[in-house]
Amino acid sequence: MDLLTDEEFRQTAYPALHRLFVCDDPFDAPFAPDVSVRWILFPYDFVLTWSNWPLQDVIRNYAQRHAEVGFYYSILGRPTADGEHPTAEGGISVYRTWFVPFTELDAYERMSEPIRNIIYSPGGRWGILCSYESHGLLGGDADLAPFLAPWTRELERQVHEFIDNWLGYHADYGAEITWLPHLLRHVYGDAHAQAWITAYRLED
């Protein structure tokens, strides 16, 4: 695993990241407009491991189809000594970033901590942005869809579990969930999201 310098991040990783995500808020609308494949992953606990169903294999197979031998791993929220975040063009923070070869996934898993991060392909073909609340946002190009198609039922189940989890937080602790319909629409589009919004009475 190689740690990128800030300049290497700006020149190589940042263009790939910006192709996928326009911000790093997993509760808002982070996907870039051209990201056509979008899913909420739940649970997703900071790292792409074997425990995330066969997602690791799906991602690796898709990447290798495009001759990509690894991915970038960026830790979010890296303040400077004066408390500011160094920024690249467009205002996105310059993150502490490694290149992780698929041959070094064990080292990546050992190094990973419960810190918000984004993993993404060098070509900006796929990426996963994670939250502190055990969900991830998976986005990618249209040709990622066939690789995920066998797992559509599992991915749909995870959406229901994600919504149920936040409804539980709301009922038990008074957690704010007014952002939930907005996120669902951003990820799944109005028509698809509305079915969940209506079924769960999220706008009542």
SVG drawing of the C-alpha trace seen along z (x, -y; Angstrom):
<svg xmlns="http://www.w3.org/2000/svg" viewBox="-49 -28 53 42">
<polyline fill="none" stroke="black" stroke-width="0.4" points="0.0,0.0 1.4,-3.4 0.6,-6.6 0.0,-9.4 1.5,-12.9 -0.9,-15.8 0.2,-16.6 -0.2,-12.9 -3.7,-13.1 -4.6,-16.2 -3.2,-14.8 -4.4,-11.2 -6.9,-10.3 -8.9,-13.6 -10.1,-13.4 -11.4,-9.9 -13.1,-10.9 -14.7,-14.0 -16.1,-11.9 -18.1,-9.9 -18.8,-12.3 -19.4,-16.0 -19.3,-16.1 -18.5,-13.7 -21.7,-13.9 -23.4,-10.4 -26.7,-11.9 -27.1,-14.5 -26.6,-14.2 -23.0,-13.2 -23.2,-11.4 -22.1,-13.2 -24.9,-13.6 -23.4,-11.1 -23.2,-8.3 -25.9,-5.9 -25.7,-2.9 -26.4,-3.9 -27.2,-1.8 -27.3,-2.2 -25.3,0.5 -26.3,1.5 -24.6,2.5 -21.3,1.2 -18.7,0.7 -15.9,-1.3 -14.1,1.4 -14.7,3.6 -14.3,7.1 -15.3,10.6 -18.2,10.1 -19.9,7.6 -21.6,10.5 -19.6,11.2 -19.3,7.4 -15.5,7.6 -15.5,10.2 -18.0,8.2 -15.9,5.1 -12.7,6.9 -14.2,8.7 -15.6,5.5 -12.3,3.6 -10.3,6.4 -12.6,6.4 -11.4,2.8 -7.7,3.7 -7.7,1.9 -5.4,3.6 -6.5,1.8 -8.3,-1.2 -7.8,-4.4 -8.6,-4.6 -9.1,-8.1 -9.6,-8.9 -12.0,-11.8 -11.7,-14.8 -8.0,-15.5 -7.5,-18.9 -4.2,-20.9 -2.5,-22.4 -4.7,-25.5 -7.9,-23.4 -8.5,-23.9 -8.9,-21.3 -6.5,-21.5 -8.6,-21.7 -8.2,-20.7 -9.9,-22.5 -13.6,-22.6 -13.4,-22.8 -13.2,-19.1 -10.8,-18.4 -7.4,-16.8 -7.6,-13.5 -4.9,-11.3 -5.0,-8.6 -3.4,-5.3 -3.4,-3.2 -4.4,0.4 -3.6,3.2 -6.1,6.1 -3.2,8.3 -2.8,6.4 -6.4,6.5 -5.2,8.2 -3.0,5.2 -5.8,2.8 -8.1,4.6 -5.5,4.6 -4.8,0.9 -8.5,-0.2 -10.0,-1.8 -13.5,-3.0 -12.9,-6.3 -15.0,-7.7 -13.5,-7.0 -14.1,-6.6 -12.8,-3.8 -12.9,-4.3 -11.4,-3.1 -8.5,-4.9 -10.8,-5.4 -13.7,-6.7 -15.8,-3.7 -17.0,-2.8 -16.8,-4.1 -18.1,-3.6 -18.6,-6.5 -19.2,-5.4 -20.8,-7.0 -20.4,-6.8 -23.9,-5.2 -23.0,-1.9 -24.1,-2.7 -22.3,-3.1 -23.2,-4.6 -22.1,-2.6 -22.0,-4.3 -20.6,-3.4 -20.9,-3.4 -23.7,-1.8 -21.7,1.3 -21.4,2.1 -25.1,3.0 -24.7,6.5 -22.1,7.4 -24.6,6.4 -27.7,7.9 -27.4,11.3 -27.5,9.4 -30.4,7.1 -32.6,8.9 -29.8,8.6 -29.4,4.9 -33.1,4.2 -33.2,6.0 -30.4,3.7 -32.4,0.6 -35.3,1.9 -33.0,2.7 -31.4,-0.8 -34.9,-2.5 -36.0,-0.2 -32.8,-1.1 -33.4,-4.8 -37.1,-4.5 -35.9,-2.6 -33.5,-5.4 -36.3,-7.9 -38.8,-6.0 -36.3,-5.1 -34.1,-8.3 -35.9,-10.9 -33.3,-10.9 -33.9,-13.3 -35.0,-11.5 -36.3,-14.4 -33.2,-13.9 -34.2,-10.3 -36.7,-10.9 -34.1,-13.3 -31.4,-10.7 -33.6,-7.9 -34.6,-10.1 -31.0,-11.1 -29.9,-7.4 -32.9,-5.7 -34.7,-8.4 -38.2,-9.8 -40.3,-6.9 -38.4,-4.1 -37.8,-6.0 -41.4,-7.1 -42.5,-3.5 -40.4,-3.2 -41.3,-6.7 -45.0,-5.9 -44.7,-2.4 -42.8,-3.6 -44.9,-6.9 -41.7,-8.9 -43.4,-12.2 -46.5,-11.9"/>
</svg>
